[in-house]
Amino acid sequence: MITQKDEREYIELVEGLRDTLYRLARSIVLDDAEVDDVLQDLYERAWRARDRVLNSQYPRAFLCRMARNIAIDRWRQRSRHRDDMALGSVTSLFDGDKGVDMSDMASITRRLIAQLPERQRLSLQMRDVEGYEIEEIALVLECDESSVRMNLSRARKSIREQLITYMNYGVK
């Protein structure tokens, strides 16, 4: 039975994670309109499972895992209907004039991050942007901590190498 104290605690938890959940879902579905649907679905499911959320050892990780799973399901549904939509389908930065037209390093970095494989992208997002601990990320991604560390290392190395290539105008 949920008490009013539990409901307040749950609402505070969800309110405190609102931006994190948004960014996490956005990093998967890559579409602002779709993110709203993912979050609506998440809030509905999480409310029904609020006992489990509050009683879990890591309630933040529990909600993030739910958000991740719902976002992946939405992305899969959408990609079935539109074959041209792929998770890493961001146009390469180094094709034609696109790289030349981009002057904002933050924009370039966001695009590079969007091109990373899912686990690398989510690990990087959760660790470097959201500040989650390795253990929590492992729970969300349903893998071990060494996998999270490996994904972080590979993601950072990939972005660093691509930025260096970009900064050197493609000359190695």
N, C-alpha and C positions, 0 to 999 in steps of 0.2 A: 504494500500500500504506500503510495506516494503522499508525503506530508507537504504542507505549504513551504516548509523550510527546504525540503528537497527540490520542490519546483523552483524556488528562488535560486537555489544553488545551480540547478540545471540551466536556467535562463541566463544567469551570470556567466556560466561556462560558455554557452553558445554565443552570447553577445561578445565576449572577449575573443572568441575565435573567428568572428564573422569575416574579417579581412583575410585572415590566414586561409580559411576555407574557400573564399572567393579566388584568391591567387592560386591555390592548389588546383581547384577545378579548372580555372582558366588556362593553367599550364598544360592541361590534358586535352580539353576540347578545343582550345584555340579560337573560341567564338564567344563574344560577350553575351549575345542573346541566348545561346545554349547554356552558358554558365548560370543564368537566372533560373532556367528550368532545373538544372542539376541541384542548385541550392534549395529550391522549393521542395523538390523530391527528398533531399537530404533532411531538411527541417521536419518534414512530415514523418519520415521513417525514424528519425532520431527521437522525436517526441514520443512515438509509440514504444521505443526501446529505451526510454529515459532511465528506467531501473537499471538496465544493464550498463548504460553509459556511466551513471553515477557510481555504480559498484565495481567498475573495472579498475584495475591497478593504474592504468594510464588513460584517463578519460579524454584528454586532448588527442592522443594517438588513436583512440577508438573512433572519435568523430572524423579525424583525418582519413582513417582507413575507409570509413563509410563514404566519405566524399570522393575519395579516389576510386572506389569500386563503382559508384553511381556514375561518375564522370566517364570512366572507361566503358561502362555499358552504353551510355549515351553516344559516345564516340563510335563504338562498334555498330550501333543501330544506324547512325548517320552514314557511316562509311559503306554499309551494305547498299544504301540507296544511292549513294554518289561515289562511284568507283574512283573518281578523280581526287577524292579527299583522302589523303593519307596522313598519318600522324606527323611524319617529318616532311611534309610537302611544302615547306617554306622554300621559295625560290632562292637559289644560291646567291650569296652576296657578291660573288666575284664574276658573275655573268654580265657582259655588256656594260652599260652605263650605270647600272644599279649601285655598284660599289662606289662609283665616282660621285653620284648624287647624294650619298649619305654622309653627312658631316657630323652627325651626333653619335658619339661612341656608345652612349647608353642604348640607343636604338639598334646599333650594330650588335652589341652584346646580347640584347634581348633576342634578336633573330638567331644568333649563334646558339643560344640556349634552347630556343624552340626547335632547332635541328638535332639536338642531342637525342639519343635513344631514351625511351620513357624512364627507365630506372635511374639513369644518370641525371636526367633533367629534374626528376622529382627529388632525388637525393640532394642535388645542388640547391634547389629551391628551398627545401625544408631546412637544410643546414645553414646555408649562407644568407638566405633572405629571412626565413622565419626564426632561425636560431634554435631549432630542435636539437636535442642530444642524439647521438648515434643510436642509442638503444631505442629511443622513440621512433626514429626513422625506420629502423629494422622492423619494429612492430607494424608500422603503417604499410611498409612495402612487403611484409611477410617474407623476410629473408634474414640471414644472420648479419651480425655487426661487421664482420670482415667484408662481406659483399657490399655493404653501404660504404665502407672506407674505400674499397676498390672503385666503386662507381663514382664517388666524389673525386678521387684522384684522376681517373680517366676523363671525367667531364672537365675538370679544371685544366688538365693538360691539353685537351682538344681545343678548348676555347682559347687558351694562351697561344697555341701554335697557329690557329686561324687568325687571331688578332695580329700576331707578328707578321704573318704572310700578308695580311691586309695593309698593315702599316708600311711594309716594304714594297707595296704595289705589286705583290705577287712574285718578287725576286727573292730567291732563297739565298 
